Amino acid sequence: MTVENKAILGSLLDNDFYKFTMQCAVVQLFPRTKARYTFINRGKHSFPAGFADAMRETVKAMSQLQLSKEEKEFLRINCPYLSPLYLDFLEGYKYDPSEVKIAQNGDDLQVTVEGYWYRTILWEVPLLAVISELYYKMTGAIGWTDAQIEANTREKENFYKDWGVVFAEFGTRRRHSYHVHDIVMRTLMQGYNSSFIGSSNVHFAMKYKVKPIGTHAHEWFMFHAAEYSYKMSNALSLEHWVDVFRGDLGVALSDTYTTDVFFKQFDKKFSKLFDGVRHDSGDPIEFAEKTIAHYKKMGVNPLSKYIIFSDGLNTEKVRAITEACKGKIGISFGIGTNLTNDVGLRPMNIVMKLTEVLTSDNEWVPTVKLSDEPNKHTGAPKMIQLVKEVLSIKQ
């Protein structure tokens, strides 16, 4: 592996934790399911000539990554809910570049992934990190110095400490670079205290000896909708999660088909069993009010639960949310791009979504996501409209 490629991806664990937890569940429950993922350039970024070729070289180099004995031991000790069978599987796992198709038409980039879901599930986050880092390198964009990044990170951490805010670093997928990500983590650790609790990136969690944080993502619910129906998606997703993890990893993602629909199926059993919920779209304070009201309706004390806020956070949003929720419900924050790509340049607005699954009846079914923010909807317009009708969503 070249020095440049090594700098982009530090290890097989240079990925979001929820990708591994979901992979563990998919290996156990859905080993025959196939999936397709598609890159979405939300920010309409223009990619320079030769970008696709450079990305192919980086993806090819990813096939050399493999779980080390030390990494496996870290997961065994710190994540006991990951089964020994899964850890043995992960030890033998390697990225297969043939699963990734990369093309470029002028300044437009197309990236798709296809294969067994238990394998392809790991591609999304590192591919986005690769696209982001290569973009800044190949466009010659020059951001802040290391010292400026350190000072900026320290200022934010001091702000969160002063406000008594508990937060984690969630910035892998749209980080400026591996190098900047490393600076941010190192700086956060220099002032390590009860405010900073861990990272969604398993590689950096291991490197800096903090907790890897995450549960599941939208694709878990999107698959269940395609396989079992949109009406049953939330409930079956949560049931299957509990079947695998037996009460561990108890934070439920609420907005795959809008929060209002989610809470209709987040009944007393789930409300008591899950430790809390994660907010990822829509007005965060309105979401908090709905969550508090839901717990009270279920006869659950909201102060015994918590919300993880993770949608485009910065210090001002965190301040407003903290003021609104204080003394009403537990809160913590997953801060991403504002930590790992705040370097004086325009952060990229890119995502990669599960777009189709090969269901048990051997048919490719398109997936849909309807968040609390309409411009975050994903899927074909016809399918989006159909799902809205099925779930009686009026937005």
LOGUTI-314818 format. One record per residue (C-alpha): x, y, z. Coordinates in Angstrom, 2 decimals, decimal comma. Example, Ala and Ser with C-alpha at 12.3 -4.5 7.8 and 13.67 -1.06 7.14 Angstrom:
! LOGUTI-314818
12,30/-4,50/7,80
13,67/-1,06/7,14
This chain:
! LOGUTI-314818
0,00/0,00/0,00
1,33/3,41/-0,87
1,93/6,07/1,75
-0,90/8,18/0,32
-3,42/5,36/0,50
-2,32/4,37/3,97
-2,90/7,96/5,08
-6,51/7,80/3,87
-7,41/4,57/5,68
-5,63/3,65/8,86
-6,94/0,11/9,23
-9,93/-2,15/8,57
-11,44/-0,60/11,70
-11,21/2,91/10,19
-15,00/2,90/9,89
-18,08/3,79/11,91
-18,88/1,39/14,73
-22,49/0,91/13,66
-21,26/-0,68/10,43
-19,69/-3,51/12,43
-22,65/-3,93/14,76
-25,03/-4,11/11,80
-22,67/-6,46/9,96
-22,71/-8,75/13,00
-26,52/-8,80/12,89
-26,64/-9,32/9,10
-24,18/-12,24/9,28
-26,42/-13,86/11,88
-29,87/-13,12/10,43
-29,61/-12,27/6,73
-26,56/-14,00/5,21
-28,20/-14,48/1,80
-29,43/-10,93/1,25
-27,76/-8,88/-1,49
-27,57/-5,09/-1,53
-26,85/-2,14/-3,80
-25,51/1,22/-2,61
-25,31/4,46/-4,60
-23,21/7,59/-4,07
-25,28/10,80/-3,86
-23,53/14,13/-4,46
-25,89/16,34/-2,43
-23,53/19,31/-2,56
-23,21/19,22/-6,38
-19,42/19,16/-6,06
-17,40/19,19/-9,29
-14,74/16,49/-9,39
-11,43/17,15/-11,17
-10,18/15,15/-14,15
-8,66/11,82/-13,17
-10,59/11,58/-9,90
-12,18/8,23/-10,71
-8,77/6,73/-11,59
-7,26/7,93/-8,31
-10,21/6,56/-6,38
-9,92/3,17/-8,07
-6,29/2,95/-6,98
-7,24/3,73/-3,41
-10,09/1,20/-3,44
-7,72/-1,43/-4,85
-5,31/-0,74/-1,98
-8,14/-1,28/0,53
-8,09/-5,00/-0,31
-4,84/-5,22/1,67
-6,49/-4,18/4,92
-7,09/-6,97/7,42
-8,03/-7,20/11,07
-4,95/-7,63/13,25
-4,75/-9,81/16,34
-4,54/-6,68/18,49
-7,64/-5,20/16,87
-9,58/-8,41/17,34
-8,59/-8,47/21,00
-9,71/-4,84/21,40
-13,15/-5,75/20,05
-13,36/-8,90/22,19
-12,65/-7,01/25,40
-14,51/-3,77/24,72
-17,47/-5,09/22,73
-18,47/-8,41/24,39
-21,86/-8,34/22,63
-20,08/-9,02/19,29
-20,14/-12,81/19,04
-16,95/-14,89/18,76
-18,30/-16,22/15,46
-18,54/-12,68/14,10
-15,06/-11,72/15,31
-13,63/-14,80/13,58
-15,51/-13,80/10,42
-14,17/-10,24/10,62
-10,63/-11,51/11,09
-10,90/-13,21/7,71
-12,76/-10,39/5,97
-11,14/-8,38/3,16
-12,58/-5,64/0,98
-13,29/-6,91/-2,53
-12,77/-4,03/-5,02
-14,83/-5,88/-7,64
-17,91/-4,96/-5,57
-17,30/-1,26/-6,28
-17,98/0,42/-9,64
-16,49/3,90/-10,16
-17,09/6,09/-13,22
-16,60/9,74/-14,13
-18,41/11,77/-16,78
-16,80/15,19/-16,96
-16,90/16,55/-13,42
-19,64/14,13/-12,33
-18,68/11,11/-10,21
-20,68/7,87/-10,05
-20,00/5,21/-7,44
-22,08/2,08/-6,83
-21,55/-1,01/-4,66
-23,22/-4,38/-5,13
-22,86/-7,77/-3,47
-23,92/-9,77/-0,42
-25,11/-7,35/2,24
-22,92/-8,90/4,94
-19,88/-7,94/2,81
-20,90/-4,67/1,14
-22,14/-3,10/4,37
-18,60/-2,00/5,27
-17,96/0,04/2,10
-20,12/3,14/2,64
-18,23/5,12/5,27
-14,64/4,54/4,08
-15,63/5,27/0,47
-17,06/8,63/1,53
-13,93/9,36/3,58
-11,79/8,49/0,54
-13,85/10,74/-1,76
-13,57/13,64/0,68
-9,83/13,36/1,21
-9,01/12,85/-2,46
-11,23/15,80/-3,39
-9,27/18,23/-1,23
-5,94/16,82/-2,38
-6,76/16,87/-6,08
-8,39/20,30/-6,09
-5,41/21,78/-4,27
-7,59/23,24/-1,52
-5,45/24,48/1,36
-7,05/24,70/4,77
-5,80/25,66/8,19
-2,48/24,64/9,67
-2,25/21,84/12,21
-1,83/24,40/14,97
-5,00/26,22/13,90
-6,97/22,95/13,80
-5,73/22,08/17,29
-6,69/25,52/18,65
-10,13/25,34/17,01
-10,79/21,87/18,44
-9,61/22,90/21,90
-11,91/25,92/21,85
-14,91/23,72/21,05
-14,03/21,17/23,71
-13,74/23,93/26,31
-17,15/25,21/25,25
-18,72/21,77/25,71
-16,94/21,32/29,05
-18,21/24,68/30,31
-21,75/23,74/29,33
-21,45/20,30/30,89
-22,19/18,72/27,54
-21,44/15,03/26,97
-20,28/14,47/23,41
-18,63/11,98/21,07
-16,77/12,38/17,79
-18,88/11,18/14,82
-16,92/12,60/11,88
-15,45/9,78/9,78
-17,53/9,89/6,62
-17,01/13,55/5,73
-13,69/14,23/7,40
-11,19/16,48/5,66
-8,53/13,78/5,90
-7,20/11,00/8,09
-4,52/13,45/9,24
-7,05/16,05/10,41
-9,17/13,35/12,06
-6,10/12,24/13,99
-5,29/15,80/15,09
-8,85/16,29/16,35
-8,80/13,06/18,35
-5,37/13,78/19,80
-6,45/17,27/20,83
-9,68/16,03/22,43
-7,68/13,48/24,41
-5,26/16,10/25,71
-8,17/17,68/27,53
-9,89/14,35/28,17
-12,60/14,57/30,80
-16,15/13,46/31,41
-17,46/15,66/28,58
-15,75/13,76/25,75
-16,87/10,13/25,89
-15,67/8,41/22,71
-15,67/8,06/18,94
-17,83/6,40/16,32
-14,58/5,46/14,54
-13,38/2,12/15,90
-9,77/2,59/14,75
-9,45/5,90/16,58
-11,33/4,59/19,60
-8,71/1,86/19,86
-5,78/4,19/19,17
-6,83/6,69/21,83
-8,34/4,17/24,27
-11,88/5,52/24,32
-15,27/3,89/23,85
-16,46/3,02/20,31
-19,98/4,43/20,00
-22,86/3,46/17,72
-25,79/1,11/17,23
-27,54/0,98/13,83
-28,17/3,21/10,81
-31,05/3,98/8,46
-30,18/1,07/6,18
-31,21/-1,40/8,92
-34,77/-0,04/8,78
-34,71/0,46/4,99
-33,90/-3,22/4,48
-36,70/-4,34/6,78
-39,16/-2,14/4,88
-38,14/-3,67/1,54
-38,20/-7,22/2,90
-41,24/-7,14/5,18
-43,28/-3,95/4,38
-43,13/-0,32/5,41
-45,84/-0,77/8,04
-43,72/-3,37/9,85
-40,27/-1,86/9,31
-39,73/-0,09/12,64
-41,12/-2,83/14,85
-39,33/-5,71/13,10
-36,07/-3,77/12,93
-36,14/-3,26/16,68
-37,25/-6,85/17,38
-34,41/-8,29/15,31
-31,94/-5,93/16,95
-32,98/-7,17/20,36
-32,80/-10,79/19,17
-29,12/-10,30/18,30
-27,87/-7,98/21,05
-30,20/-8,90/23,93
-30,45/-5,42/25,42
-26,98/-4,10/24,56
-26,55/-1,30/22,01
-29,88/0,14/23,11
-30,24/3,40/21,18
-32,95/3,38/18,49
-32,76/5,51/15,34
-36,11/7,20/14,94
-36,38/9,01/11,61
-36,12/6,51/8,74
-39,85/6,96/8,08
-40,39/10,12/10,16
-40,45/10,37/13,92
-44,25/10,46/14,10
-44,51/7,06/12,40
-41,68/5,68/14,55
-43,33/6,59/17,84
-46,56/4,85/16,78
-44,60/1,57/16,84
-42,17/2,40/19,66
-44,53/0,88/22,19
-44,14/0,41/25,94
-41,95/-2,68/25,49
-39,48/-0,87/23,24
-39,69/2,36/25,24
-38,64/0,53/28,38
-36,15/-1,82/26,74
-34,16/0,69/24,69
-31,98/3,17/26,59
-32,90/6,04/24,31
-33,26/7,33/20,76
-31,06/9,15/18,23
-32,07/12,35/16,46
-30,74/12,75/12,91
-33,07/15,11/11,04
-35,65/17,82/11,53
-35,97/20,36/14,33
-34,06/18,94/17,33
-36,03/20,79/20,00
-39,35/19,75/18,47
-38,01/16,19/18,40
-37,05/16,39/22,07
-40,54/17,59/23,00
-42,12/14,70/21,06
-39,77/12,21/22,71
-40,47/13,48/26,21
-44,22/13,41/25,56
-43,97/9,87/24,20
-42,10/8,55/27,24
-44,63/10,16/29,57
-47,46/8,58/27,57
-45,76/5,19/28,00
-45,45/5,72/31,76
-41,66/6,07/31,52
-39,73/8,81/33,32
-37,93/10,76/30,53
-35,01/11,44/32,89
-34,30/7,68/32,90
-33,75/7,83/29,11
-31,65/9,94/26,78
-31,45/11,38/23,28
-28,30/11,36/21,16
-28,39/14,36/18,85
-26,30/13,88/15,70
-27,63/16,14/12,93
-25,24/18,80/11,62
-24,26/20,04/15,06
-22,17/23,09/15,97
-21,68/24,92/19,25
-24,72/27,17/18,84
-27,05/24,27/18,07
-25,67/22,36/21,03
-26,23/25,35/23,30
-29,86/25,75/22,18
-30,63/22,03/22,56
-28,99/21,89/26,00
-31,00/24,86/27,24
-34,26/23,36/25,92
-33,70/19,87/27,39
-32,06/20,63/30,73
-33,80/18,81/33,57
-36,29/17,15/31,19
-34,44/14,23/29,57
-30,89/12,91/29,34
-28,92/14,19/26,33
-25,61/13,65/24,58
-24,21/14,71/21,22
-22,49/13,04/18,30
-20,53/15,78/16,52
-19,19/14,99/13,08
-18,21/17,34/10,28
-17,95/20,32/12,61
-15,05/18,55/14,31
-13,28/16,63/11,53
-13,84/19,00/8,60
-13,78/22,47/10,13
-10,52/23,61/8,53
-11,48/26,83/6,75
-12,82/25,07/3,64
-16,33/24,21/2,46
-17,19/20,78/3,89
-18,43/18,27/1,36
-22,12/17,32/1,39
-22,01/13,72/0,21
-23,78/10,51/1,22
-23,97/6,90/0,12
-27,26/5,11/0,59
-28,65/1,61/0,37
-30,79/1,87/-2,79
-31,93/-1,73/-3,48
-32,03/-5,10/-1,75
-32,51/-8,57/-3,21
-35,27/-9,88/-0,99
-36,07/-13,47/-0,01
-38,38/-13,86/-3,03
-35,40/-13,15/-5,29
-36,56/-9,74/-6,48
-34,63/-6,48/-6,36
-36,72/-4,01/-4,34
-35,86/-0,28/-4,25
-35,44/1,25/-0,80
-36,81/4,52/0,51
-35,90/6,80/3,40
-38,30/9,52/4,58
-36,60/11,59/7,25
-38,02/14,50/9,22
-36,24/16,81/6,77
-37,82/16,47/3,28
-34,59/17,34/1,42
-33,02/14,26/3,05
-35,52/11,87/1,48
-33,89/9,20/-0,67
-35,47/6,95/-3,26
-37,33/7,20/-6,55
-40,08/9,90/-6,46
-42,73/7,31/-7,32
-41,64/5,09/-4,43
-41,44/8,02/-2,02
-45,02/8,97/-2,85
-46,15/5,36/-2,44
-44,57/5,07/1,00
-46,12/8,37/2,08
-49,53/7,02/1,14
-48,96/3,69/2,88
-47,78/5,36/6,10
-50,17/8,35/5,89
-47,30/10,85/5,85
-48,47/14,30/4,80
-45,16/16,20/4,51
